[in-house]
């Protein structure tokens, strides 16, 4: 399965950035796609259109955590190892995109109102979001290929 293309297509079908990336991996973690959409819905637009952390990054981190995360909170080494993985994925994204910040990636100065504009051809011409979604999915897909889990 080409998760990069799936994430890209999910965005074009109306998912927000976080939903598109997270849902592209939902089958790997045993989540129904509708529940995965709900779970990741608040992270679009840099967390509710606040333009903070890029939604594609949030979706990537959620998926990586669902796949490789830890639940034994008594072992600090598990936490350290997981944070090392998350930092590595985020570093790769930042190196290829220039930032982890939605605001910076879109060239905005602050938060946006809570209303998303219609997804028109013009919208897609002015936004790097489809490319960034594909990038986040590709980074995680490459990591999974290099580091099988399970």
SEVEXNU-822806 format. One line per 5 residues: number of its first residue (from 1); their letters; for each residue z, x, y of N, C-alpha, C. Coordinates in nm, 2 decimals. Each point is the difference from the previous one (the first is absolute). Example, Ala and Ser with C-alpha at 12.3 -4.5 7.8 and 13.67 -1.06 7.14 Angstrom:
BEGIN
1) as) 0.78,1.32,-0.57,0.00,-0.09,0.12,0.00,0.09,0.12; -0.07,-0.04,0.11,0.00,0.09,0.11,0.08,-0.08,0.11
REM end
This chain:
BEGIN
1) xxxxx) 0.00,0.08,-0.12,0.00,-0.08,0.12,0.00,0.09,0.12; -0.08,-0.04,0.10,-0.01,0.08,0.13,0.09,-0.07,0.10; 0.13,0.05,0.01,0.10,-0.06,0.08,-0.03,0.01,0.15; -0.07,0.11,0.03,-0.04,0.02,0.14,-0.10,-0.11,0.05; -0.09,-0.04,-0.09,-0.10,-0.11,0.03,0.08,-0.13,0.00
6) xxxxx) 0.08,-0.02,-0.10,0.08,-0.12,-0.01,0.08,-0.02,0.13; 0.07,0.10,0.05,0.08,-0.01,0.12,-0.09,-0.04,0.12; -0.11,0.07,0.01,-0.09,-0.03,0.11,-0.05,-0.14,-0.01; -0.04,-0.05,-0.12,-0.05,-0.13,-0.01,0.11,-0.11,0.03; 0.12,0.03,-0.04,0.11,-0.09,0.02,0.02,-0.02,0.15
11) xxxxx) -0.01,0.11,0.08,0.01,-0.01,0.14,-0.11,-0.08,0.06; -0.12,0.02,-0.04,-0.11,-0.08,0.05,0.01,-0.15,-0.04; 0.07,-0.03,-0.11,0.03,-0.14,-0.04,0.11,-0.06,0.08; 0.07,0.07,0.09,0.10,-0.05,0.08,0.14,0.05,-0.02; 0.03,0.09,-0.10,0.13,0.06,-0.01,0.02,0.09,0.12
16) xxxxx) 0.13,0.02,0.04,0.03,0.09,0.10,0.00,0.14,-0.06; 0.02,0.11,0.07,-0.01,0.13,-0.04,0.09,0.03,-0.12; 0.13,-0.04,0.02,0.10,0.03,-0.11,-0.03,-0.08,-0.12; -0.04,-0.13,0.01,-0.03,-0.08,-0.11,-0.12,0.06,-0.08; -0.10,0.04,0.07,-0.12,0.06,-0.06,0.03,0.12,-0.09
21) xxxxx) 0.08,0.09,0.05,0.03,0.12,-0.08,0.10,-0.04,-0.11; 0.11,-0.06,0.03,0.10,-0.04,-0.10,-0.06,-0.08,-0.12; -0.08,-0.10,0.04,-0.06,-0.09,-0.10,-0.10,0.07,-0.09; -0.06,0.11,0.05,-0.10,0.07,-0.08,0.07,0.07,-0.12; 0.13,0.01,0.01,0.08,0.07,-0.11,0.09,-0.10,-0.07
26) xxxxx) 0.00,-0.13,0.04,0.10,-0.09,-0.05,0.00,-0.02,-0.15; -0.12,0.02,-0.06,-0.01,-0.01,-0.15,0.08,0.11,-0.07; 0.00,0.12,0.07,0.07,0.11,-0.07,0.15,-0.02,0.00; 0.05,-0.08,0.09,0.15,-0.03,0.00,0.03,-0.14,-0.06; -0.10,-0.07,-0.05,0.03,-0.12,-0.06,0.03,-0.12,0.10
31) xxxxx) -0.05,0.01,0.12,0.02,-0.10,0.09,-0.12,-0.09,0.01; 0.02,-0.13,0.01,-0.10,-0.10,0.03,-0.05,0.03,0.14; -0.13,-0.01,0.02,-0.06,0.03,0.13,0.05,-0.09,0.11; 0.03,-0.12,-0.03,0.06,-0.09,0.11,0.13,0.05,0.04; 0.09,0.04,-0.10,0.13,0.05,0.04,-0.01,0.13,0.07
36) xxxxx) -0.09,0.09,-0.04,-0.03,0.12,0.06,-0.04,-0.02,0.15; -0.08,-0.10,0.02,-0.04,-0.03,0.14,0.12,-0.04,0.08; 0.08,-0.08,-0.05,0.12,-0.05,0.07,0.09,0.12,0.03; 0.03,0.08,-0.10,0.09,0.11,0.01,-0.04,0.10,0.11; -0.13,0.02,0.01,-0.06,0.10,0.10,-0.04,-0.06,0.13
41) xxxxx) 0.01,-0.13,0.01,-0.06,-0.07,0.12,0.06,0.04,0.13; 0.13,0.03,0.01,0.06,0.04,0.13,-0.03,0.14,0.05; -0.07,0.08,-0.08,-0.02,0.14,0.04,-0.13,0.02,0.07; -0.09,-0.10,0.01,-0.13,0.01,0.06,0.02,0.02,0.15; -0.10,0.06,0.06,0.01,0.02,0.15,0.11,0.10,0.04
46) xxxxx) 0.03,0.09,-0.09,0.11,0.09,0.04,0.14,-0.07,0.00; 0.02,-0.08,-0.10,0.12,-0.09,-0.02,-0.01,-0.11,0.10; -0.06,-0.11,-0.04,0.00,-0.12,0.08,-0.07,0.01,0.13; -0.10,0.09,0.01,-0.08,0.02,0.12,0.09,0.07,0.11; 0.10,0.07,-0.04,0.08,0.08,0.09,-0.07,0.13,0.03
51) xxxxx) -0.10,0.03,-0.09,-0.08,0.13,0.02,0.09,0.12,-0.03; 0.09,-0.01,-0.09,0.08,0.12,-0.04,-0.08,0.07,-0.12; 0.07,0.01,-0.11,-0.07,0.07,-0.12,-0.12,-0.08,-0.04; -0.11,0.07,-0.02,-0.13,-0.06,-0.04,0.03,-0.08,-0.13; -0.06,-0.12,0.00,0.02,-0.09,-0.12,-0.06,0.06,-0.12
56) xxxxx) -0.11,0.07,0.01,-0.06,0.06,-0.12,0.10,0.10,-0.06; 0.07,0.07,0.08,0.10,0.10,-0.04,0.12,-0.08,-0.07; 0.04,-0.10,0.06,0.11,-0.08,-0.05,-0.04,-0.06,-0.14; -0.12,-0.04,-0.02,-0.05,-0.05,-0.13,0.00,0.11,-0.10; -0.05,0.12,0.04,0.00,0.11,-0.09,0.14,0.04,-0.04
61) xxxxx) 0.09,0.00,0.09,0.14,0.04,-0.03,0.06,-0.11,-0.09; -0.02,-0.12,0.02,0.05,-0.11,-0.08,-0.05,0.02,-0.15; -0.13,0.02,-0.01,-0.06,0.01,-0.13,0.05,0.13,-0.07; 0.01,0.11,0.07,0.05,0.12,-0.06,0.14,-0.01,-0.04; 0.08,-0.08,0.08,0.14,-0.02,-0.04,0.01,-0.09,-0.12
66) xxxxx) -0.08,-0.10,-0.01,0.00,-0.09,-0.11,-0.04,0.07,-0.13; -0.09,0.10,0.01,-0.05,0.07,-0.12,0.09,0.12,-0.03; 0.04,0.08,0.10,0.08,0.12,-0.03,0.14,0.00,0.05; 0.05,-0.11,0.06,0.13,0.00,0.06,0.11,0.01,-0.09; 0.12,0.00,0.05,0.12,0.01,-0.08,0.09,-0.12,0.02
71) xxxxx) 0.08,-0.03,-0.10,0.10,-0.10,0.01,0.14,0.04,-0.03; 0.01,0.13,-0.06,0.13,0.05,-0.02,0.05,0.07,0.12; 0.08,-0.08,0.08,0.05,0.05,0.13,0.11,0.10,-0.01; 0.05,0.03,-0.12,0.10,0.10,-0.02,-0.05,0.14,-0.01; -0.13,0.01,-0.01,-0.06,0.14,-0.01,-0.08,0.04,0.12
76) xxxxx) 0.06,0.08,0.09,-0.06,0.04,0.12,-0.13,0.07,-0.02; -0.02,0.07,-0.11,-0.12,0.08,-0.03,-0.12,-0.10,-0.01; 0.02,-0.12,-0.05,-0.11,-0.09,-0.01,-0.04,-0.05,0.13; 0.09,-0.02,0.09,-0.03,-0.04,0.14,-0.08,0.12,0.07; 0.05,0.12,-0.02,-0.06,0.11,0.07,-0.15,0.02,-0.05
81) xxxxx) -0.01,-0.01,-0.13,-0.14,0.01,-0.06,-0.09,-0.11,0.05; 0.05,-0.12,0.01,-0.08,-0.11,0.05,-0.04,0.02,0.14; 0.10,0.04,0.08,-0.03,0.02,0.15,-0.11,0.11,0.01; 0.01,0.10,-0.08,-0.09,0.11,0.00,-0.15,-0.05,-0.03; -0.01,-0.09,-0.10,-0.13,-0.06,-0.03,-0.05,-0.08,0.12
86) xxxxx) 0.09,-0.09,0.06,-0.04,-0.08,0.11,-0.04,0.09,0.12; 0.07,0.10,0.03,-0.04,0.09,0.11,-0.13,0.06,-0.03; -0.03,0.04,-0.12,-0.12,0.06,-0.04,-0.12,-0.09,0.02; 0.02,-0.13,-0.04,-0.11,-0.10,0.02,-0.03,-0.02,0.14; 0.11,-0.02,0.08,-0.01,-0.02,0.14,-0.06,0.12,0.08
91) xxxxx) 0.03,0.12,-0.04,-0.06,0.12,0.06,-0.15,0.00,-0.03; -0.04,-0.03,-0.12,-0.14,-0.01,-0.03,-0.07,-0.10,0.09; 0.06,-0.12,0.02,-0.06,-0.10,0.08,-0.01,0.05,0.14; 0.11,0.06,0.05,0.00,0.04,0.14,-0.10,0.12,0.03; -0.02,0.09,-0.10,-0.09,0.10,0.02,-0.14,-0.05,0.01
96) xxxxx) -0.03,-0.11,-0.07,-0.14,-0.05,0.00,-0.03,-0.10,0.10; 0.11,-0.06,0.06,-0.02,-0.11,0.10,0.05,0.04,0.14; 0.09,0.09,0.00,0.06,0.05,0.13,0.13,-0.06,0.04; 0.05,-0.10,-0.07,0.13,-0.06,0.03,0.04,-0.10,-0.11; 0.13,-0.03,0.00,0.05,-0.11,-0.08,0.03,-0.12,0.08
101) xxxxx) -0.02,0.01,0.13,0.03,-0.11,0.09,-0.12,-0.09,0.03; 0.02,-0.13,-0.03,-0.10,-0.10,0.03,-0.04,0.01,0.14; 0.09,0.01,0.09,-0.03,0.00,0.14,-0.09,0.12,0.04; 0.03,0.11,-0.05,-0.08,0.12,0.03,-0.14,-0.01,-0.07; 0.00,-0.05,-0.12,-0.13,-0.01,-0.07,-0.09,-0.10,0.07
106) xxxxx) 0.05,-0.10,0.06,-0.08,-0.10,0.07,-0.01,0.03,0.15; 0.07,0.11,0.05,-0.01,0.03,0.14,0.06,-0.10,0.09; 0.11,-0.06,-0.04,0.07,-0.10,0.08,0.13,0.06,0.06; 0.05,-0.07,0.10,0.12,0.05,0.07,0.13,-0.07,-0.05; -0.01,-0.11,-0.07,0.12,-0.07,-0.04,-0.02,-0.10,-0.10
111) xxxxx) 0.10,-0.08,-0.02,-0.01,-0.11,-0.10,-0.11,-0.10,0.04; -0.05,-0.08,-0.09,-0.09,-0.10,0.02,0.07,-0.14,-0.01; -0.06,-0.10,0.05,0.05,-0.13,-0.02,-0.01,-0.03,-0.15; 0.07,-0.10,-0.05,0.00,-0.03,-0.15,-0.13,-0.06,-0.05; -0.10,-0.03,0.09,-0.12,-0.07,-0.05,-0.11,0.10,-0.02
116) xxxxx) -0.05,0.00,-0.12,-0.12,0.09,-0.04,-0.13,-0.06,0.06; -0.08,0.09,0.05,-0.13,-0.05,0.04,-0.09,-0.04,-0.12; -0.10,-0.09,0.02,-0.09,-0.03,-0.11,-0.07,0.12,-0.05; -0.02,0.00,-0.13,-0.07,0.11,-0.06,-0.15,-0.02,0.01; -0.06,0.06,0.11,-0.14,-0.01,0.02,-0.07,0.13,-0.02
121) xxxxx) -0.13,0.01,0.01,-0.07,0.13,-0.01,0.05,0.09,0.11; 0.02,-0.05,0.12,0.05,0.08,0.11,0.14,0.05,-0.03; 0.08,-0.08,-0.06,0.14,0.05,-0.04,-0.01,0.12,-0.09; -0.09,-0.01,-0.10,-0.01,0.11,-0.09,-0.06,0.13,0.06; -0.08,-0.02,0.10,-0.06,0.11,0.07,0.10,0.08,0.08
126) xxxxx) 0.10,-0.07,0.05,0.10,0.06,0.09,0.12,0.05,-0.07; 0.02,-0.02,-0.13,0.12,0.03,-0.07,-0.03,0.11,-0.11; 0.09,0.10,-0.01,-0.01,0.09,-0.11,0.07,-0.05,-0.13; 0.05,-0.12,0.01,0.08,-0.05,-0.11,-0.06,0.00,-0.14; -0.13,-0.04,-0.01,-0.06,0.00,-0.14,0.00,0.14,-0.05
131) xxxxx) -0.04,0.10,0.08,0.00,0.14,-0.04,0.14,0.05,-0.04; 0.10,-0.04,0.08,0.13,0.05,-0.03,0.06,-0.06,-0.12; -0.03,-0.13,-0.03,0.04,-0.06,-0.12,-0.06,0.07,-0.12; -0.13,0.03,0.01,-0.07,0.07,-0.11,0.07,0.14,-0.02; 0.03,0.06,0.11,0.06,0.13,-0.01,0.14,0.00,-0.07
136) xxxxx) 0.08,-0.09,0.04,0.13,-0.02,-0.06,-0.01,-0.03,-0.15; -0.09,-0.09,-0.04,-0.01,-0.03,-0.14,-0.06,0.12,-0.08; -0.09,0.07,0.06,-0.06,0.12,-0.06,0.11,0.11,-0.03; 0.08,0.02,0.10,0.11,0.10,-0.01,0.09,-0.03,-0.12; 0.04,-0.13,0.00,0.09,-0.04,-0.11,-0.07,0.00,-0.14
141) xxxxx) -0.12,-0.04,0.00,-0.08,0.00,-0.12,-0.02,0.14,-0.05; -0.03,0.09,0.08,-0.01,0.14,-0.04,0.13,0.05,-0.05; 0.11,-0.03,0.06,0.13,0.04,-0.05,0.03,-0.05,-0.14; -0.03,-0.13,-0.02,0.03,-0.06,-0.13,-0.09,0.07,-0.10; -0.12,0.03,0.03,-0.09,0.07,-0.09,0.06,0.14,-0.04
146) xxxxx) 0.05,0.07,0.10,0.06,0.13,-0.02,0.13,0.00,-0.07; 0.08,-0.11,0.02,0.13,-0.01,-0.05,0.02,-0.14,-0.07; -0.05,-0.01,-0.12,0.01,-0.12,-0.08,0.15,-0.04,-0.01; 0.03,-0.13,0.00,0.13,-0.05,-0.01,0.02,-0.08,-0.13; 0.12,-0.04,-0.02,0.02,-0.09,-0.11,0.07,0.06,-0.12
REM end
